[in-house]
Amino acid sequence: MKIACIGPGGSGKTTLVDYLVEHKIVDCKKLESVARQVFREYGWTESDQLDKPIQANWEVQKAIFERRQIAERHAGSCFISDRTLLDTFCYGLYRCASAIGDEEYRRLWKQTQLNLSTYDLLLLFPYYDNSRWTREDDKFRQMTNLAYGKTMEVLMFEFCEAMRSRTLLDGHPTKIVEFIKIQDVSVSERARMIERVVAAWDSRI
């Protein structure tokens, strides 16, 4: 089973994935994020994006996008991840829209849709207005505020809705992927919800 999380930073994605794996609620390995590795190769932290030229930002986002696809191919058909290609696609649009040509935009969106259609379950994480999922500043990640978190949530969820309502891609039927919106409850309650969803999924195969 392939499961992934979609949502802005600070919404609890990594916390839930680590909990699910640690407590063996899902029978699959965690696919580690490639973003930090790419940032380090460029000598950046996530926060450095704020001060970098748009074109330089776009080169980093494209590197993350390509590295992500390679990592997923190597991981096979059974893993859980706290990121997807859609996250990277949306961050690229948010930061670097003027650097992305129409043809490149269409190519990357098509790749993103094809990639998401390989998942069995996609977990959508809204950015709730509280401190439940606030992480301490580790001097690497960009700390997310409410306005930024909500902006990324809207952008990501709009693309999810566009994909959910689409049954054809280039004339070919697309796989129906189950989208689950994560509620603003504790990590253990979130885990129990996912456990029920996974059990229902297992009973159908």
C-alpha positions, -999 to +999 in steps of 0.1 A: +000+000+000+012+035-009+002+063+014+013+100+014+005+132+031-003+165+014-003+198+033+018+228+044+046+226+069+036+226+105+003+207+099+014+175+116+023+153+086+057+140+098+044+136+134+016+113+122+038+093+097+064+087+124+036+076+149+021+052+123+054+036+115+066+035+151+034+018+164+032-005+133-002+008+124+008+007+087+027-023+074+051-003+052+083+017+055+087+054+057+100+071+026+124+098+038+121+133+025+147+143-002+142+180+002+167+185+031+193+165+012+189+187-019+190+219+002+222+208+019+238+200-015+231+236-024+244+248+009+209+262+018+184+259+046+147+261+038+146+296+052+174+307+027+148+306-001+134+339+012+166+357+002+175+339-030+167+349-066+136+333-082+156+314-108+179+299-082+149+289-061+134+272-092+165+252-098+164+239-063+126+230-065+132+212-098+161+192-083+138+182-054+110+173-079+133+150-099+150+135-068+116+127-054+106+107-084+138+087-083+134+079-046+098+067-052+109+044-080+135+028-057+110+025-029+086+003-048+049-001-042+047-002-004+057+029+016+043+059+035+056+094+030+051+128+047+054+145+013+043+141-024+053+156-057+023+179-053+039+196-023+070+204-043+050+214-074+030+239-053+060+253-034+076+259-068+045+277-081+043+298-049+079+309-050+089+308-086+058+312-108+075+338-131+103+314-138+080+286-150+070+286-187+036+273-198+051+242-214+071+233-183+041+240-161+020+215-182+047+189-181+052+191-144+015+191-136+010+160-158+039+142-140+024+152-107-011+138-116+004+106-129+025+103-097-004+109-073-025+083-092-001+056-082-011+061-045-038+041-027-044+067+000-037+105+002-040+123+035-049+160+033-036+181+062-053+215+067-033+242+085-053+246+117-051+278+136-036+265+169-002+255+183-009+218+185+016+210+157+041+238+162+077+226+160+107+242+176+129+262+152+157+237+142+175+264+122+168+245+090+131+245+082+112+276+073+089+283+102+053+285+090+029+312+101-009+312+097-011+333+065+016+313+047+002+279+060-033+288+048-020+300+014-002+267+008-032+247+021-056+264-004-031+260-033-025+223-026-061+214-019-073+231-051-050+209-071-062+179-052-098+188-061-088+192-098-073+158-098-102+142-078-128+155-103-108+143-133-113+107-146-092+110-177-056+120-183-046+123-220-076+102-229-067+074-205-087+065-173-070+075-141-069+054-110-094+065-083-073+075-053-089+079-019-084+113-003-089+116+035-090+150+052-072+149+085-091+164+115-077+187+142-074+160+169-044+145+187-019+123+168-032+092+185-068+100+174-055+107+139-037+074+139-068+055+149-087+071+121-060+060+096-060+025+111-097+022+104-092+034+068-064+010+062-083-019+076-112-011+053-089-008+024-073-042+032-107-059+034-114-048-002-083-064-017 
